[in-house]
């Protein structure tokens, strides 16, 4: 039995990735960097603070605001 997704599932996954990429591109640079470091690189808040030189509270704020903007952007894109 093949674990390879069918063409429809592959197309939906590609569409989802494109949607997320566009939404990420719309974020301000620091918000985008913090979101990517947290969710794509799986870094802790402390690691992000060390890497960026930002205070821990600022990292949390950028992440919160970045997630909010992504949520709104994606909601507007899919019409939900």
N, C-alpha and C positions, 0 to 999 in steps of 0.2 A: 504494500500500500504506500503510495507516494505522499510525502508531506508537502510537496510543492503546491502552493495555492493556485487555484484556477485563474483563468484570465480576468474574470470579473473581480475577484478578490485582489489580484495584483493591480488592476486599474484603480480600485478604490484606495488601496494603500498608497499608490503613487499620488493620487489626488489629495489625500490627507497630508502627505509629506509636503507637497507643493503649497497647500493652504497654510500649513504651519511655517514653512520657510518665508512666505510672504508676510505673515503676521509678525514673525521675529524681525524681519528686515525693517518693519515700521517702528520698532521700539527705539527709543534713544540708546545710543551706544553703551552707556554704563548699565542700563537695565538689561539690554540684550546680553552683554557679557556675563553678568551675574546669573541670569536665567540659564544660559548655555553652560556655564561652569557647574551650576547646581544640578541641572537635569540631564545634560548630555555627558558631562565629564564626571558626574556623581561626586563632586567635592562637597565637603562639609562647609557650613557657614564660616567656621574658623579658618579653614584652608583657603576659602575665597578671600576672606579679609587679609590673610597673609600674602596671598598672591597679588591682590590688587592694591594693597596698602590702604584700603578703606577701613574705617572703624566697623566693628561687628554690627552695631546698630544700623549703620548706613547700608551695609550689605543686606540686612533683613528688610529694610525699607525699599531698597531697589528691587529686591526679589518680589516683595509684596506688590509693589506698583507695576512691575513688569508682568506678573501673573494676571493682575487685573486688566491691564491693557490687552494682553493676549486673549483673555476670555472675551472681552468686548469685541475685539477685532474678529475673532472666530465666530462669535454669535452673529455679528452683522454679516459676515461672509456667507454663512449657511442660512441666514434668514430666520433663525430661531427666536 
